[in-house]
Amino acid sequence: MNGGQYDASHWTIKKNHRKRRQDFKNSVYLHASNDLKFRFVLLAGIILLHSLAMVLFEEMDWWQAFWLSMTSASTTGYGDISAATFWGQAATIILIYGMGIALLAQIASDYIELRLQKKEMRIKGNMEWDQMQDHLLIVNTPKHYTERYLERLISQICDSPELQQTPIQILTPHFPEGLPMSLRAHGVVHHTGDATATGMLESAGAQRAKYIIVLSPDSQESTSDSKVFDILHRLKELQVSAFVLAESVEDANRDRFRNARADAVIRPIRAYPEMLVRSLIAPGTEQVLEDLFRYQGDHTIRLDVEIKGKTWANIVTTLIQYDVGTALGYVGENGMVTTHPKTSEIVTVHSLIILVNDDQVIPSKQIIKNYFA
């Protein structure tokens, strides 16, 4: 008996606890839209009942009855039509003054609150951008100088004709209060969360993206590669069709990244976000650009040799013909560097900027000069 009483009492406590939780859930955003819909339906029912009362008691047609109901509920009160009979006036007092006006005010209040909540959720990155298609998804943000780097990266993306119309979304936990205005001014949105958490990449629409950039969280910490690898593996599981560009701190991890899902791998060079953008527009250029930053492999040298009265095409082809290297530009009479001039342009060269490889044998300056004699 006591056990039965205890069970009944225990059930009552659980039931009351569940009710309190349900009451709380009904007050949060997820139920606000349903509450608003319910109030609209209730208001429509009141308007319908009042219109019916006006037709029956005041002998109005349906349009006049509806017009009177709406002007009364909105407290406009034009006075062109009004209830004259006792029952018509009673129906107006009960349905419109007693219920309709208060309900309409509640609907307006809930609607404004809902709009503000949605706006706040968008700003703070708590909403999914379901309508976003073929977008550029940036995963992670740099640990240091985050805002400055993103501003430069986004500016480069927006300045590139191939990417000017591409929507941009950032998946990161670093802006819980909203993106800086400098980024939002470019139309950039974000989703707050860690890409390694279950479901976060799906929430950011990774399956619908056209480009995905996976940034290294810390360009100076090799353990960042572990997080990037985890994200790439998740993208592979999602079978995304986007072009995926990933940053790798350690060169030894490049092959692992490509096997995971990356279409291109690049070092995190924070001073030059332009390299990321060029890699998206012209895949493969990241390898060429990276080689220019190091001495191993293909690298650039400067040859202080004077050449006059020759076209740029003649200079380039002559150097290639004699296996000297590939001319990228030259230093002119004014000391200014000109890169990739027009092929038919006759130039005056004081120094040449040449791309060579490790085993390139560079002739003496006099021999090179004789090539153009």
C-alpha positions in Angstrom: 0.0 0.0 0.0 2.7 2.4 1.0 4.6 1.4 -2.1 1.6 2.1 -4.2 1.1 5.5 -2.6 4.8 6.2 -3.1 4.5 5.3 -6.8 1.4 7.5 -7.2 3.1 10.4 -5.4 6.3 9.8 -7.4 4.2 9.8 -10.7 2.5 13.1 -9.6 5.9 14.7 -9.0 7.2 13.6 -12.4 4.1 14.7 -14.1 4.2 18.1 -12.5 7.9 18.4 -13.4 7.2 17.5 -17.0 4.5 20.1 -17.1 6.8 22.8 -15.8 9.4 21.9 -18.4 6.7 22.0 -21.1 5.6 25.4 -20.0 9.2 26.7 -20.2 9.6 25.2 -23.7 6.4 27.0 -24.9 8.0 30.3 -24.0 11.2 30.0 -26.1 11.7 30.8 -29.7 11.1 27.3 -31.0 7.5 27.5 -30.0 6.9 31.2 -30.6 6.1 30.8 -34.3 3.5 28.0 -33.5 1.9 30.3 -30.9 1.7 33.1 -33.4 0.0 30.8 -35.9 -2.5 29.7 -33.2 -3.3 33.3 -32.3 -3.9 34.1 -36.0 -6.3 31.2 -36.3 -8.1 32.3 -33.1 -8.4 35.9 -34.4 -9.7 34.6 -37.7 -12.3 32.7 -35.8 -13.4 35.7 -33.8 -13.6 37.8 -36.9 -15.7 35.1 -38.6 -18.1 34.9 -35.6 -18.5 38.6 -35.4 -19.1 38.9 -39.1 -21.8 36.2 -38.8 -23.4 38.0 -35.9 -23.5 41.2 -38.0 -25.2 39.3 -40.9 -27.8 37.8 -38.6 -28.5 40.6 -36.2 -27.7 43.7 -38.3 -28.8 42.3 -41.7 -25.5 43.4 -43.3 -24.0 41.7 -46.3 -20.9 39.6 -45.8 -18.5 42.3 -47.0 -20.0 45.0 -44.7 -19.9 42.6 -41.8 -16.2 41.8 -42.4 -15.4 45.4 -42.9 -17.0 46.4 -39.6 -15.2 43.5 -37.8 -11.8 44.5 -39.1 -12.2 48.2 -38.4 -13.4 47.5 -34.9 -10.7 44.9 -34.1 -8.0 47.3 -35.3 -9.6 50.2 -33.3 -9.7 52.3 -36.5 -13.4 53.1 -36.1 -14.4 54.9 -39.3 -18.0 55.1 -38.1 -19.4 54.5 -41.6 -21.0 51.3 -40.3 -21.9 50.3 -36.8 -24.0 47.8 -34.8 -27.5 49.2 -33.9 -29.3 46.2 -32.3 -28.8 45.0 -28.8 -27.5 41.6 -29.9 -25.2 43.1 -32.5 -23.7 45.5 -30.0 -23.4 42.7 -27.4 -21.6 40.5 -29.9 -19.2 43.4 -30.7 -18.5 44.0 -27.0 -17.9 40.3 -26.2 -16.0 39.3 -29.4 -14.2 42.4 -30.5 -13.8 44.6 -27.4 -13.4 41.6 -25.0 -11.2 39.4 -27.1 -10.4 40.6 -30.6 -8.5 43.9 -29.8 -6.4 42.2 -27.0 -5.6 39.3 -29.3 -4.6 41.5 -32.2 -2.3 43.5 -29.8 -0.8 40.2 -28.6 -0.2 39.1 -32.2 1.5 42.3 -33.1 3.7 42.0 -29.9 4.6 38.4 -30.7 5.4 39.2 -34.3 7.8 42.0 -33.4 9.4 39.8 -30.7 9.8 36.9 -33.2 11.4 39.2 -35.8 13.8 40.5 -33.2 14.7 37.0 -32.1 15.3 35.9 -35.6 17.4 38.9 -36.3 19.5 38.3 -33.2 19.9 34.6 -34.1 21.1 35.6 -37.6 23.6 38.1 -36.2 24.9 35.6 -33.6 25.1 32.8 -36.1 22.5 30.6 -34.5 20.4 30.0 -37.6 21.0 27.7 -40.5 21.1 29.4 -43.9 19.0 26.8 -45.7 18.5 28.9 -48.8 22.3 29.3 -49.4 23.5 27.4 -52.5 26.8 27.2 -54.4 28.4 29.3 -51.7 31.9 29.7 -50.4 32.2 28.1 -46.9 35.2 29.1 -44.8 35.8 26.6 -41.9 37.7 27.8 -38.9 39.3 31.2 -38.3 42.9 32.0 -37.4 43.8 32.3 -33.7 45.8 35.5 -34.1 44.6 38.7 -35.8 41.4 37.0 -36.7 39.4 40.0 -37.8 42.2 41.6 -39.7 43.0 38.5 -41.7 39.3 37.8 -42.5 38.8 41.4 -43.7 41.7 41.0 -46.1 40.6 37.5 -47.3 37.0 38.6 -47.9 38.2 41.8 -49.7 40.2 39.7 -52.0 37.3 37.3 -52.7 35.0 40.2 -53.4 37.5 41.9 -55.7 37.9 38.7 -57.8 35.5 38.8 -60.8 35.0 35.0 -60.6 33.8 35.1 -57.0 32.1 38.5 -56.8 28.6 37.0 -56.7 29.4 34.0 -54.6 27.7 34.0 -51.2 30.1 33.6 -48.3 29.5 31.8 -45.0 32.0 31.3 -42.1 31.7 28.3 -39.7 33.5 29.2 -36.5 33.0 29.5 -32.7 34.9 32.8 -32.5 32.1 35.3 -33.1 29.3 34.3 -30.7 28.1 37.9 -30.5 28.2 38.4 -34.3 30.6 39.1 -37.1 32.4 42.5 -37.3 30.5 45.1 -39.3 33.4 45.2 -41.8 32.6 41.6 -42.8 28.8 41.9 -42.6 29.0 44.9 -44.9 30.2 42.5 -47.6 27.2 40.3 -47.1 29.1 37.6 -45.2 27.1 35.5 -42.8 28.3 32.9 -40.2 27.2 29.9 -38.3 28.5 29.6 -34.7 30.0 26.2 -34.0 33.0 23.9 -34.1 33.3 22.0 -37.4 34.5 18.9 -35.6 31.2 18.7 -33.7 28.6 16.3 -35.1 26.2 17.9 -37.5 28.0 21.3 -37.7 29.2 21.0 -41.3 25.7 19.9 -42.4 24.3 23.0 -40.6 26.6 25.2 -42.5 25.4 23.6 -45.8 28.7 21.9 -46.7 26.8 19.6 -49.1 25.5 22.6 -51.0 28.8 24.6 -51.1 30.7 25.2 -54.3 34.0 26.0 -52.5 35.2 25.1 -49.0 38.3 26.6 -47.4 39.5 24.8 -44.3 41.8 27.2 -42.5 44.4 26.1 -39.9 43.4 27.4 -36.5 47.0 28.2 -35.5 49.5 28.6 -38.3 52.4 28.2 -35.8 51.1 25.0 -34.2 51.5 21.6 -35.9 48.7 20.1 -33.9 46.3 22.2 -35.9 46.8 19.7 -38.7 44.9 17.1 -36.6 41.8 19.3 -36.5 42.0 20.1 -40.2 42.4 16.4 -41.0 39.3 15.6 -38.9 37.3 18.1 -40.8 38.5 16.8 -44.2 37.5 13.3 -43.1 34.1 14.5 -42.2 33.7 16.3 -45.5 34.7 13.0 -47.2 32.0 11.2 -45.3 29.4 13.8 -46.4 30.5 13.2 -50.0 30.7 16.9 -50.7 31.1 18.0 -54.3 32.7 21.3 -53.5 36.3 22.2 -54.4 38.1 21.8 -51.0 41.2 23.8 -50.2 43.0 23.0 -46.9 45.9 24.6 -45.0 48.7 22.3 -43.8 51.3 23.5 -41.3 53.5 20.4 -41.8 54.5 19.5 -45.4 54.5 15.9 -44.4 50.7 16.0 -44.0 49.9 17.1 -47.5 49.4 13.7 -49.0 47.2 12.7 -46.0 45.1 15.8 -46.6 44.7 15.0 -50.3 43.7 11.4 -49.5 41.2 12.6 -46.9 39.4 15.0 -49.2 41.4 18.1 -50.1 41.6 19.1 -53.7 44.4 21.5 -53.0 46.7 22.0 -50.0 48.6 25.2 -49.1 50.7 26.5 -46.3 49.0 28.9 -43.9 50.6 32.2 -45.1 48.7 34.8 -43.1 50.3 37.8 -44.8 49.0 36.7 -48.2 45.4 35.7 -48.2 45.5 36.4 -52.0 47.2 33.0 -52.4 44.1 31.3 -51.1 41.9 33.2 -53.5 44.1 32.4 -56.5 44.1 28.7 -55.6 40.3 28.7 -55.8 40.1 30.5 -59.1 43.0 28.7 -60.7 43.7 25.4 -58.9 47.4 24.4 -59.1 48.7 28.0 -58.8 49.2 27.5 -55.0 52.1 25.1 -55.8 53.7 27.6 -58.1 53.2 30.5 -55.7 54.5 28.6 -52.7 57.7 27.6 -54.7 58.4 31.3 -55.2 58.6 31.7 -51.4 61.4 29.2 -50.9 64.8 28.4 -52.4 64.2 24.6 -52.9 62.6 23.6 -56.2 61.6 26.4 -58.6 62.7 29.8 -57.3 63.4 33.2 -58.7 66.8 34.9 -59.1 67.8 38.4 -60.3 70.4 38.7 -63.2 72.0 42.1 -63.5 72.4 42.2 -67.3 71.6 45.1 -69.6 69.5 44.4 -72.8 68.3 47.0 -75.1 66.2 47.2 -78.3 64.6 43.7 -77.9 61.0 42.7 -77.6 59.9 41.0 -74.5 58.9 37.9 -76.5 62.4 37.7 -78.0 64.0 37.9 -74.5 61.7 35.2 -73.1 62.2 32.8 -76.0 65.9 33.3 -76.1 66.4 32.5 -72.4 64.3 29.4 -72.8 66.2 28.4 -75.9 69.5 28.5 -74.1 68.0 26.8 -71.0 68.7 29.8 -68.8 65.2 29.9 -67.2 61.9 31.6 -67.6 61.8 35.4 -67.5 59.0 36.7 -65.3 59.8 40.4 -65.4 62.5 43.0 -65.6 63.9 46.1 -63.9 63.8 49.1 -66.2 65.8 52.3 -66.4 63.8 53.9 -63.6 64.4 51.0 -61.2 60.8 49.9 -61.4 60.0 46.2 -61.7 57.7 45.3 -64.6 56.1 41.9 -64.6 54.7 40.1 -67.6 54.8 43.0 -70.1 53.3 42.8 -73.6 55.1 40.4 -75.8 55.5 42.9 -78.6 56.8 45.6 -76.4 60.4 46.7 -76.9 62.0 47.0 -73.5 65.2 48.4 -71.9 66.4 45.9 -69.3 68.9 46.6 -66.5 68.1 43.4 -64.6 66.0 40.3 -65.3 63.8 38.4 -62.8 64.1 34.7 -63.8 62.4 31.5 -62.6 64.9 28.7 -62.4 65.1 25.3 -60.7 67.6 23.7 -58.4 69.8 22.1 -61.0 69.8 25.1 -63.4 73.2 26.1 -64.6 73.3 29.9 -65.1 75.8 31.1 -67.7 77.9 34.2 -67.0 76.4 37.6 -67.5 78.6 38.2 -70.5 77.5 35.0 -72.2 73.8 35.9 -71.5 74.4 39.4 -73.0 76.0 37.8 -76.1 72.8 35.8 -76.6 71.1 39.1 -77.5 74.0 40.7 -79.5 
